[in-house]
Amino acid sequence: MARLKVTQIKSGIGGKQNQRDTLRSLGLKRIGDVVVKEDRPEIRGMVKAIPHLVAVEEVE
């Protein structure tokens, strides 16, 4: 199954609370943090809510 590599590229400071909560739910705490998650609809939805704060790549 495909996996997504999610990297935080901008800070959540000054953003809405739900955006900060989404970053935290993904396991991202600071700029430059990287997490690898399964490619699932729930994760895609979280990433879609904060596209300006994260970079996403597909990895095998």
N, C-alpha and C positions, 0 to 999 in steps of 0.2 A: 504494500500500500504506500502511496505517496506521502511525503511529509512536507511540512512547511517550516522554513527557517524564518523566524520573525525577529527583526532587529529594531530596537528603539532608536530613532534618529533625532527626535525632538523631545523637549521636556513637556510634561503634563501640567506644569505650573501655569496657572492662569487659564487653564481649560475648565470645562464643565466637570462637575463631580462624577457624572457617569463615564466620562472619558478617562478620568484618573482611575476610576474603579475598574474599567476595562483593561487598562494597562496592567494593573495589579493582578487581575484575574488571569492574564496571560503569563504572569510571572516576571514582568519587566519592572525594574525599579529605577534604573538610571540610564542615561544616554549611553549607547554602546552595548547594552545588555542584549544577549542573543538567546532565544529559546527555540527548540525544535519541537513542533507539535504534529500530531496526526492530522492529515487533511480531512477534516470533518466539517459538516455544515455549521456546527456551533462555533468552531474556530474561525471559519470563513466569515461568519457574521460579526464576530468580535473585531476582526481585522478590518472589515468593511466600515465599521463604526468609527475607526480612528486612522484612516489612510494617511492623514497628514502627519502622524506621529511615528509611524512604523514603515519599514521596508520589508517586503515579503519575497522570498525566493522558494521555488520548489526544489526539493532535494530527494534523492533516492534512498 
